């Protein structure tokens, strides 16, 4: 192959500047015949400058536009127009595909297909050349389609006015060889994929045969759930499957999800002694113990975190596909395997108090032992995107086992909405189960009724609050009026203004000056200390700050002369 130069190619063009190029392009594809004629004249001038190196796309465009101009003029009849259109279409197909031929001749349909030219245009060219001439309608349609192709593939790709005909370059033959090489590589890859698919099926079928032989070899008095340990040849087979999984785990999981493997057939269940009633609960799908232990040797050998995550992702995708094409049997086992994986990863609080024997029995039937980090957000979205009867159960398992659990109220609402959508009974928390049974909600109409009822209760409560506030305002107004009535005729009155009393010291009112005379009332009388009425209280003592006096009682004098002199010096009472 020739190495393409990294430098920008320079071309000698026939048009004066970019403006002339844009003008000719606009006029060629105009609906005005006069403008098209002007563009054809400019293309004729380009041909004179180009001599024999005029771009093929420019020649073909001018020929087909000339056909349209003569067609609109009405100077030619139908047969002449068919011959004119036919010549333009034949010339287009021949010139465009000529340089695609390379060293060996190739069919025109194949070459045109590589250039995205419609196949019926090549057939139209073949009819014009070798068979009966087509109708004028088909010729006009072919001309329109070809002009659109030329505009898209040639005219719209020009940058800076230079031709950029990749489909017309000298390396087209080499590009064809590269395309053939690519197709051959794709075919080889497809063949390898088919061979890998067959190998995966053969390995899994061999595993099933070995397991069925071990199952048939168990004594009748021994429980079928107690599966024997793998034989020597089984160990070798598991090693082969593990090696295959390292090379193509995606393909192995795709085969596992086919009917007859992780999704058993009726004959397989009957062979394992599993009754149909064992898997009757579709709302809480769990695998039958015998069927689970049938696949445990294989799954325990492949229980790497990457394999488990990929298996869980493909199970979720398969469950989503089954939501569009219902299959109860297949959907049950897909959901059951998802449930088993999440349960294996759970770390519930009640497991902390189990004995060693109980823990050993529980670990025996688990696909993997150590907890792995699942993609909870992706798993939750996949579960909600695949609504079925098992969705509430799977959703509850996911919400209970999340690393960062959602709030309790959010989980309850999500489970309730899920149960409404799937028309099932919601799986709520233990302490709310009684309340859910008393007020079950199964439809959207029930939610609307409940919402309207809550709104009515809210309106009634707001009305009661408003009435209580209004009654309190009325009571406060009555109290204020009563106080104003009692103070009528006195120098005091009730202040109804909104005053921030914290800004005023005790004994001062708004607007009061610092003059002490402002505190004097208009009418007052004076009295001496001796005329002051004294109320005697028994068994009480009074201590006057600043006066050292003995303890006074009601039997003797309350004050001596020295005390009275100290008190009445400069003191007047109103």
C-alpha positions in Angstrom: 0.0 0.0 0.0 1.2 3.5 -0.7 1.8 5.7 2.3 -0.3 8.8 2.3 1.5 12.0 2.8 0.9 13.8 6.1 1.3 17.2 4.3 -1.7 19.0 3.0 -2.3 18.3 -0.7 -2.4 21.4 -3.0 -4.7 21.5 -6.0 -5.0 23.8 -9.0 -8.6 24.7 -9.4 -10.6 26.3 -12.3 -12.7 28.7 -10.2 -11.5 32.1 -9.2 -12.2 31.9 -5.5 -14.4 30.3 -2.8 -17.2 32.8 -3.5 -17.5 31.6 -7.1 -17.6 28.0 -6.0 -20.3 28.7 -3.5 -22.3 30.6 -6.0 -22.2 27.8 -8.6 -23.1 25.2 -6.1 -26.1 27.3 -4.9 -27.3 27.9 -8.5 -26.9 24.3 -9.6 -29.3 23.1 -6.9 -31.7 26.0 -7.3 -35.3 25.6 -8.6 -34.9 28.6 -10.9 -33.9 27.5 -14.5 -32.2 30.8 -15.2 -29.9 30.5 -12.3 -29.2 26.9 -13.3 -28.3 28.0 -16.8 -25.8 30.6 -15.4 -24.2 27.8 -13.2 -23.9 25.5 -16.3 -22.1 28.3 -18.2 -19.6 28.6 -15.3 -19.0 24.9 -15.3 -18.4 25.0 -19.1 -15.7 27.7 -18.4 -14.2 25.4 -15.7 -14.1 22.5 -18.2 -12.1 24.8 -20.7 -9.6 25.5 -17.9 -9.4 22.0 -16.6 -9.1 20.4 -20.1 -9.3 16.6 -19.5 -8.9 16.8 -15.7 -12.3 18.1 -14.7 -13.6 16.4 -11.6 -16.0 13.5 -12.4 -18.5 14.7 -9.9 -18.7 18.2 -11.5 -19.2 16.7 -15.0 -22.0 14.4 -13.8 -23.7 17.1 -11.8 -23.7 19.5 -14.8 -25.0 16.7 -17.2 -27.9 15.9 -14.9 -28.8 19.5 -14.2 -28.8 20.2 -17.9 -31.4 17.4 -18.3 -33.6 19.0 -15.6 -33.4 22.4 -17.3 -34.3 21.0 -20.7 -37.1 19.0 -19.1 -38.6 22.2 -17.5 -38.3 24.2 -20.8 -40.9 21.9 -22.6 -38.9 21.9 -25.8 -38.4 18.0 -25.8 -41.0 15.3 -25.8 -41.0 12.2 -23.5 -38.8 9.9 -25.6 -36.1 12.5 -26.1 -36.1 13.2 -22.4 -35.8 9.5 -21.6 -32.7 9.2 -23.9 -31.3 12.4 -22.4 -31.8 11.3 -18.8 -30.5 7.8 -19.6 -27.3 9.1 -21.1 -26.7 11.2 -17.9 -27.4 8.2 -15.6 -25.3 5.7 -17.6 -22.4 8.2 -17.7 -22.7 8.8 -13.9 -22.6 5.1 -13.0 -19.8 4.3 -15.4 -17.5 7.2 -14.4 -18.1 6.9 -10.6 -17.4 3.1 -10.6 -14.6 3.1 -13.2 -11.7 3.8 -10.8 -13.1 1.3 -8.3 -12.5 -1.7 -10.6 -8.8 -2.1 -9.8 -6.9 -4.9 -11.5 -9.8 -7.4 -11.7 -13.3 -6.6 -12.9 -16.0 -6.5 -10.3 -19.8 -6.3 -10.5 -21.2 -2.8 -10.7 -23.8 -3.6 -7.9 -21.0 -4.4 -5.5 -19.0 -1.3 -6.4 -22.0 0.9 -6.2 -22.9 -0.6 -2.8 -19.5 0.2 -1.5 -20.2 3.9 -2.4 -23.7 3.9 -0.9 -25.3 4.2 -4.3 -28.8 2.7 -4.3 -28.9 -0.6 -6.1 -32.0 0.3 -8.1 -30.0 3.1 -9.8 -27.5 0.5 -11.1 -30.5 -1.6 -12.3 -31.9 1.5 -14.0 -28.6 2.0 -15.8 -28.6 -1.7 -16.8 -32.1 -1.4 -18.3 -31.2 1.7 -20.2 -28.1 0.0 -21.7 -29.3 -3.5 -22.4 -33.1 -3.8 -22.0 -36.2 -1.8 -22.7 -36.0 1.9 -21.9 -37.6 2.8 -18.5 -40.4 5.4 -18.1 -39.8 9.1 -17.8 -41.0 9.0 -14.2 -38.2 6.6 -13.2 -35.6 8.6 -15.1 -36.6 11.8 -13.3 -36.6 10.0 -9.9 -33.1 8.5 -10.7 -31.8 12.0 -11.7 -33.1 13.5 -8.4 -31.5 10.7 -6.3 -28.2 10.9 -8.0 -28.0 14.7 -7.6 -28.7 14.3 -3.9 -26.0 11.7 -3.7 -23.5 14.0 -5.5 -24.4 16.9 -3.2 -23.8 14.8 -0.1 -20.8 12.8 -1.2 -18.9 15.5 -3.2 -20.1 19.1 -3.0 -20.7 19.1 0.8 -17.3 17.7 1.5 -15.3 20.4 -0.2 -13.1 22.5 2.2 -11.4 25.6 0.9 -12.5 25.1 -2.7 -10.3 22.0 -3.3 -11.7 18.7 -4.5 -11.8 15.9 -2.0 -13.1 13.0 -3.9 -12.0 10.1 -1.7 -14.1 7.7 -3.7 -12.3 8.9 -6.9 -8.7 8.7 -5.6 -6.1 6.3 -7.0 -6.0 4.4 -3.8 -9.6 3.2 -4.2 -8.4 -0.3 -5.3 -6.3 -0.5 -2.2 -9.2 0.6 0.0 -11.3 -2.1 -1.6 -8.6 -4.7 -0.6 -8.6 -3.3 2.9 -12.4 -3.7 3.1 -12.2 -7.2 1.8 -9.5 -8.0 4.4 -11.7 -6.5 7.1 -14.7 -8.6 6.1 -12.5 -11.7 6.0 -11.3 -11.0 9.6 -14.9 -10.5 10.7 -15.9 -13.9 9.1 -13.0 -15.6 10.8 -13.9 -14.0 14.2 -17.5 -15.2 13.7 -16.3 -18.7 13.0 -14.2 -18.7 16.1 -17.1 -17.5 18.1 -19.3 -20.3 16.8 -16.6 -22.8 17.6 -16.2 -21.4 21.2 -20.0 -21.5 21.6 -20.1 -25.2 20.6 -17.2 -25.9 23.0 -19.0 -24.2 25.8 -22.1 -26.3 25.2 -20.1 -29.5 25.0 -18.4 -28.7 28.3 -21.6 -27.9 30.1 -23.4 -30.9 28.7 -20.5 -33.1 29.9 -20.8 -31.6 33.3 -24.5 -32.4 33.4 -23.9 -36.0 32.3 -21.4 -36.5 35.1 -23.8 -35.0 37.7 -26.7 -37.2 36.5 -24.5 -40.3 36.7 -23.5 -39.3 40.3 -27.1 -38.7 41.1 -28.2 -42.2 39.8 -25.4 -43.8 41.8 -26.7 -42.6 45.1 -28.4 -45.3 47.3 -32.2 -45.1 47.4 -32.2 -44.8 51.2 -29.8 -41.8 51.1 -31.3 -38.3 50.7 -30.9 -37.0 47.1 -30.2 -33.5 48.5 -26.8 -34.8 49.9 -24.8 -34.5 46.7 -21.5 -36.5 46.5 -18.2 -34.9 46.1 -16.8 -34.6 42.5 -15.0 -37.5 41.0 -11.5 -37.3 39.5 -12.8 -36.9 35.9 -15.2 -34.3 37.2 -12.3 -32.4 38.6 -10.6 -32.4 35.3 -13.8 -31.3 33.6 -14.2 -28.4 36.0 -10.6 -27.3 35.3 -11.4 -27.2 31.6 -14.5 -25.1 32.2 -12.6 -22.7 34.4 -9.9 -22.3 31.7 -12.6 -21.6 29.2 -14.2 -19.0 31.6 -10.9 -17.2 31.8 -10.8 -16.8 28.0 -14.5 -16.1 27.4 -16.7 -15.7 30.5 -19.3 -13.7 28.6 -20.0 -16.6 26.2 -20.0 -19.2 29.0 -22.6 -17.2 30.9 -24.7 -16.8 27.8 -24.8 -20.6 27.3 -25.5 -21.1 31.0 -28.6 -19.0 30.8 -30.1 -21.0 27.9 -32.9 -23.5 28.6 -31.5 -26.8 29.8 -28.8 -25.4 32.0 -29.5 -22.9 34.8 -33.1 -22.9 33.5 -34.1 -26.5 33.8 -36.5 -28.4 31.6 -39.4 -30.4 32.9 -37.5 -33.7 32.2 -34.5 -32.5 34.2 -36.6 -31.5 37.2 -38.3 -34.9 37.0 -35.0 -36.7 36.9 -33.8 -34.8 40.0 -37.0 -35.7 41.8 -38.2 -32.1 42.0 -42.0 -31.7 42.2 -43.8 -28.8 40.5 -45.1 -27.7 43.9 -41.5 -27.1 45.1 -41.3 -24.0 42.9 -44.9 -22.8 43.1 -44.2 -19.6 45.0 -43.4 -17.1 42.3 -43.6 -14.1 44.6 -40.6 -15.3 46.6 -38.6 -17.5 44.2 -36.0 -19.9 45.7 -34.3 -22.8 44.0 -35.0 -26.3 45.0 -32.2 -27.7 47.1 -31.5 -30.6 44.8 -31.3 -28.4 41.7 -29.1 -25.9 43.5 -26.6 -28.5 44.7 -26.6 -29.9 41.1 -24.8 -26.7 39.9 -22.9 -25.8 43.1 -19.6 -27.6 42.1 -19.4 -25.6 38.9 -20.5 -22.3 40.4 -18.2 -22.6 43.4 -15.3 -23.2 41.0 -16.2 -20.0 39.1 -17.0 -17.8 42.1 -14.6 -15.0 41.5 -16.1 -11.5 42.1 -15.8 -10.5 38.4 -17.7 -13.7 37.3 -20.4 -13.2 39.9 -20.9 -9.6 39.0 -21.1 -10.5 35.3 -23.5 -13.3 36.0 -25.8 -11.0 38.0 -25.7 -8.4 35.3 -26.7 -10.8 32.6 -29.4 -12.3 34.8 -30.9 -8.8 35.3 -30.8 -8.2 31.5 -32.5 -11.5 30.8 -35.2 -10.7 33.4 -35.8 -7.4 31.7 -36.2 -9.1 28.3 -38.7 -11.5 29.8 -40.8 -8.5 31.0 -41.6 -7.9 27.3 -42.0 -11.6 26.3 -43.5 -13.3 29.4 -42.3 -16.8 30.2 -43.4 -17.8 33.7 -41.1 -20.8 34.0 -38.0 -19.1 32.7 -38.7 -15.9 34.7 -39.1 -17.9 37.9 -35.6 -19.5 37.6 -33.9 -16.3 36.5 -35.3 -14.4 39.5 -34.5 -17.4 41.8 -30.8 -17.3 40.8 -30.7 -13.5 41.4 -32.3 -14.2 44.8 -29.7 -16.9 45.6 -26.8 -14.6 44.8 -28.0 -11.8 46.9 -28.8 -14.1 49.8 -25.3 -15.5 49.6 -23.9 -12.0 49.8 -26.2 -11.0 52.8 -24.7 -10.4 56.2 -27.8 -10.3 58.4 -27.7 -9.6 62.1 -29.3 -12.9 63.0 -26.3 -14.8 61.5 -24.1 -13.5 64.3 -25.7 -15.7 66.9 -25.7 -19.0 65.1 -23.7 -22.0 66.2 -20.7 -23.5 64.2 -22.9 -26.4 63.1 -25.6 -24.0 61.8 -23.1 -21.8 60.0 -21.4 -24.9 58.4 -24.8 -26.1 57.1 -25.7 -22.7 55.8 -22.3 -22.2 54.0 -22.7 -25.6 52.4 -25.4 -24.4 50.0 -23.9 -21.0 49.2 -22.4 -20.2 45.8 -19.7 -18.1 47.4 -18.8 -17.5 51.1 -17.0 -14.2 51.3 -19.1 -11.0 50.9 -18.4 -9.1 47.6 -19.0 -5.5 46.7 -22.1 -5.5 44.4 -23.1 -2.7 42.1 -26.1 -1.7 44.1 -27.3 1.3 42.1 -27.1 -0.7 38.9 -28.8 -3.7 40.5 -31.6 -1.6 41.9 -32.2 0.1 38.5 -32.2 -3.3 36.7 -34.7 -4.7 39.2 -37.1 -1.8 38.8 -36.8 -2.0 35.0 -38.0 -5.6 35.0 -41.4 -5.6 36.7 -42.8 -9.1 37.5 -44.4 -11.0 40.4 -40.9 -11.5 41.9 -39.8 -7.9 41.8 -41.1 -6.9 45.3 -39.2 -9.9 46.8 -35.9 -9.0 44.9 -36.3 -5.4 45.7 -36.7 -6.1 49.4 -33.5 -8.3 49.3 -31.6 -5.5 47.6 -32.8 -2.7 49.9 -32.0 -4.8 53.0 -28.5 -5.7 51.9 -27.2 -2.4 50.4 -23.9 -1.0 51.7 -25.5 2.4 52.2 -29.2 1.7 52.9 -31.9 4.1 52.0 -34.0 5.8 54.7 -36.7 3.5 56.1 -39.6 5.7 54.8 -38.1 5.7 51.3 -37.8 1.9 51.3 -41.4 1.5 52.5 -42.7 3.9 49.8 -40.6 2.2 47.1 -41.8 -1.3 48.1 -45.4 0.0 48.2 -45.1 1.5 44.7 -43.6 -1.7 43.4 -46.4 -3.7 44.8 -48.9 -1.4 43.2 -47.2 -1.7 39.8 -47.0 -5.5 40.0 -50.4 -5.8 41.6 -49.0 -7.7 44.5 -48.9 -7.5 48.3 -46.2 -5.2 49.6 -43.4 -6.8 51.6 -43.0 -4.3 54.4 -40.9 -4.1 57.5 -42.1 -6.3 60.5 -43.2 -3.5 62.7 -45.4 -2.0 59.9 -46.9 -5.2 58.5 -50.0 -4.9 60.8 -50.6 -1.3 59.6 -50.3 -2.4 56.0 -52.8 -5.2 56.5 -55.3 -2.7 58.0 -54.9 -0.2 55.1 -53.8 -2.1 52.0 -53.2 -0.2 48.8 -53.2 -2.1 45.5 -54.2 0.5 42.9 -53.5 4.0 41.9 -57.1 4.9 42.6 -56.6 3.9 46.2 -53.6 6.3 46.4 -55.7 9.1 44.9 -58.5 8.5 47.4 -56.0 8.4 50.3 -54.3 11.7 49.1 -57.7 13.4 48.9 -58.6 12.2 52.3 -55.4 13.5 53.8 -56.0 16.9 52.0 -59.5 17.1 53.5 -58.1 16.3 57.0 -55.4 19.0 56.5 -58.0 21.6 55.5 -60.2 20.8 58.5 -57.2 21.0 60.9 -56.2 24.4 59.4 -59.7 25.6 59.9 -59.7 24.5 63.5 -56.4 26.3 64.1 -57.7 29.5 62.5 -60.9 29.4 64.6 -58.9 28.9 67.8 -56.6 31.8 66.9 -59.6 34.0 66.2 -61.2 33.1 69.6 -57.9 33.9 71.3 -57.8 37.2 69.6 -61.4 37.9 70.7 -60.5 37.0 74.3 -57.5 39.2 74.3 -59.5 42.2 73.0 -62.1 41.7 75.8 -59.3 41.7 78.4 -57.8 44.8 77.0 -61.2 46.5 77.0 -61.8 45.5 80.6 -58.4 47.0 81.7 -59.1 50.2 79.9 -62.5 50.5 81.6 -61.0 50.1 85.0 -58.3 52.7 84.4 -60.9 55.3 83.1 -60.5 58.6 85.0 -57.0 57.7 86.4 -53.7 59.2 85.2 -52.8 55.7 83.8 -53.9 54.1 80.6 -53.4 50.9 78.6 -50.8 51.1 75.8 -52.0 49.4 72.6 -49.0 50.4 70.5 -46.4 47.8 69.5 -43.5 48.9 71.6 -40.2 47.1 72.2 -40.2 47.4 76.0 -36.8 45.8 76.2 -35.3 49.0 74.9 -36.6 51.0 77.9 -35.4 50.7 81.5 -37.8 49.9 84.3 -39.9 52.9 85.3 -39.6 54.7 82.0 -42.1 55.0 79.1 -41.7 56.0 75.5 -41.5 59.7 74.9 -40.7 60.5 78.6 -38.0 63.1 79.3 -35.4 62.9 82.0 -37.0 65.6 84.1 -38.1 64.1 87.4 -41.2 66.4 87.5 -42.7 64.4 84.7 -43.4 61.7 87.2 -45.6 64.0 89.4 -49.3 63.6 89.1 -51.6 66.7 89.0 -53.5 66.0 92.3 -51.7 64.6 95.3 -51.6 65.1 99.1 -48.8 64.8 101.6 -48.7 62.9 104.9 -46.1 62.5 107.6 -44.5 59.2 108.5 -46.3 59.1 111.8 -49.7 59.2 110.0 -48.7 56.3 107.7 -50.9 53.3 108.3 -49.0 50.3 109.4 -50.2 46.7 109.0 -48.8 44.3 111.6 -48.0 40.8 110.6 -47.4 38.2 113.3 -44.3 36.1 113.4 -42.6 38.2 110.7 -39.4 40.1 110.8 -38.4 43.1 108.7 -34.9 44.2 107.9 -34.5 47.7 106.3 -31.3 47.9 104.2 -28.9 50.5 105.7 -30.5 50.5 109.1 -29.1 48.4 111.9 -31.9 47.7 114.3 -32.9 44.9 116.6 -35.6 42.4 115.7 -39.0 44.0 115.9 -42.2 42.4 116.9 -45.9 43.5 116.9 -46.0 43.9 120.7 -43.6 46.8 121.1 -42.8 50.0 119.2 -42.1 49.6 115.6 -39.6 52.4 115.4 -37.7 54.4 117.9 -37.1 58.2 117.5 -33.7 57.9 115.9 -35.0 55.5 113.3 -37.9 57.8 112.5 -35.6 60.8 112.2 -33.5 58.9 109.7 -36.4 57.8 107.6 -38.4 61.1 107.5 -35.4 63.4 106.7 -36.5 64.9 103.4 -39.0 62.2 102.7 -42.6 62.9 101.5 -45.2 60.4 100.5 -48.0 61.1 98.0 
